[in-house]
Amino acid sequence: MATNINEEQYLNLARYVLENGHEKHDRTGTGTRSVFGYQMRFDLNKGFPLLTTKKVPFGLIKSELLWFLRGDTNIRFLLQHKNHIWDEWAFKKWVESPEYKGPDMTDFGHRWLVDSEFKKVYLQEKKTFCDRILTDDEFAKKYGDLGLVYGSQWRHWQTSKGGTIDQIANVIHQIKTTPDSRRMIVSAWNPEDVPSMALPPCHTMFQFYVNDGKLSCQLYQRSADIFLGVPFNIASYALLTHMIAHQCGLGVGDFVHTLGDAHIYLNHLDQVKEQLSRTPHQAPELVLPAAAKAIDQYEMADIKLTGYHHEPAIKAPVAV
C-alpha cells in the first residue's frame, strides 16, 4: 500500500494532541484536550488530502465551499444539497426565539449524552425545522440566515463607509496581475461583527503565494476541532486552492494549515484512538472541468474525486 504522506500530517496532529494536550474548559461545556500552535503542510501534488482512515463525506465539503463562494449565508442552499453541517446554529437561533413554542431544547450538549428520549425529541424538532426552511420562504429568510458568516465576509465584506468588498474576486485579480504580492489575503475576522455572528469564524484568514507556476495557500485557524472539523477544513481549503489555481492558469503547490487552539473534545477521545489504529489508503485525485468556470458558478457535478478508498465512518457528537 502506497504511503499517504498528507494523511500522516493529520494523524501526527491527532496523536500529538492526544498525548500532550492540556485539559481545558470550553464554551460548549464539553471540555477539550488542547494544544496552542501547530502547523501541517500538505503537498497538493501528492494526492488530494481527504482522509482515508475514516470516510469523510466529500459532497458536504463541496456544497459548503460552493455556498461560501456564492456569498450565501442561508442554510436553505445547504439543505437542498442534503448538507446539515450548519443546521445546529440556525436551529439554536429558532429554539431560543420568542416564537418557538415547542419542547424545551436548553442544555443540549449534556442532555444529548444522558437522555435518549430527549435525543429523539431533539431530532424530530430539528427535522421539522429543516423541512420548514425548505418550504417556507419567510421562515427561511428569518431563521435560516446565519448572518455575517464566511460567505458574507468573503464576498460582501461590509465597510465602514457602507460599501462592500468582494475579497475572493480581489484576490483572484491579484494572483493574475501581481503574483509576487504579499497582500493576497482573505479575512473573515471582523472584531465589530463577532458579537452578532452565529459562530465567529474559526478559519479566520488565508493567504496565497505563487512560485514556479504553482499556487499555495496558508490558512490560520483560531479554533480547530481535530476530529470533526479539521478533516473538513483540510479538504475544503485544498479544494479552494485547486479552484483558485484553475481560475488563474496555475498548478497547485502546498496547503499550509496553521492552528491556534487545536483540540480534541473529551467526548471524541475514543473515536480519535480508533482512527489512529487504522492504516491510511492511497490519497484520491481531484478532477475539475477542463475549462474553468467563474468561481461562483461551479455546480456539484463539476467537482469529482477518483480513487477514494477509505475505512468506515466514525460517528461523534457536534459541540455547539
Summary of the structure (lengths in Angstrom):
residues: 320
radius of gyration: 19.8
end to end distance: 38.1
largest distance: 59.6
contacts: 973
relative contact order: 0.21
helix: 41%
strand: 21%
